Amino acid sequence: MKNKGRLTLIGTLCLALALAAVSFMAACAKPAPAPTIELKIASFQPPLHKSSEMLENWAKKIEEETGGKVKFTLFAGQTLAKAKATYDAGVTGIADVVWTFAGYSPGRFSLSEVTNLPGLGFKNSTHAAQALADLWEMFPEIREQYKDTHVLWLSAAPHRQLFSLEPAPHIEDLKGMKIRAPGGLFLDILTALGASAVSMPGGEVYMALERGVIDAVMTNIGYATDNKFYEVTDYHIDFPLSGGMTMIAMSRNSYDSLPSDIQAIFQHQKPIREYYHRFFDASLNTSSCISFVTGAEPSVLAGITSLSS
């Protein structure tokens, strides 16, 4: 009986020690680190464009503020999705984040594109963007048009101007001219003015101007200088024809899967928006834009004649 009682006691002690050891190891064990969240950004702009630099700065800031929990890869220059398919890449999840122009999706964002109408008198892109933000808050019908993605922010580009092979100092001079525009509302505006509106990918415009396939391109100075349209045109015509609207939007599934603390970081990126507006506001001044966008001296436009309406 004594031996049996001793064995029972030893067994109880061994079990208690085993349980204590398990509890100790569980208390000391560190939880496995959460896997890094890998996100793909799709942009139609080329890698060296200033908007690509803006996106890289935006991504880097989020990576830092999340303590490395989020990691971005930028696919610039239409390498993940063609320009007109960029927004849909965010809808389908091909891209987690998209940077695109509303004009590449004609009619899809018709309510917010009201800020693109000519003659509204916006002083700069910051002014236009504030009007757009106010409309976004006031009208749920506008937000409904973006329901397929989670919009991080909308912004406005400066008004479009013309880089042309021929002088056209007056609006009526546009009649019959073959002018390339991004699409959608921009084509409608040119058609209403009597021009022959042409839609073609941005990468084909330089050669089309060089060969005389088109007479002019409707764009802002930032895009024109970045693509060196001044090399193949003779006239810069400052008509306040239309603005432009850009966005950064996320795949809804990608955004909804983020922890709430990381979602909050995505939603508060005011410094990047201010940088973006500074870039486009520089576009309203030819010399400052060339310096800001390319680092070149204003003399690169020495051979082009500037006209204004």
Secondary structure by P-SEA (a helix, b strand, c coil): caaaaaaaaaaaaaaaaaaaaaaaaaaaccccccccbbbbbbbccccccaaaaaaaaaaaaaaaaacccbbbbbbcccccccccaaaaaaaaccccbbbbccccccccccccccccccccccccaaaaaaaaaaaaaccaaaaaaaccccccccccccbbbbbccccccccccccccccccccaaaaaaaaaaccbbbbbcccaaaaaaaacccccccccaaaaaaacccccccbbbbcccbbbbbbbbccaaaaaaccaaaaaaaaccaaaaaaaaaaaaaaacaaaaaaacccccccccccbbbbcc
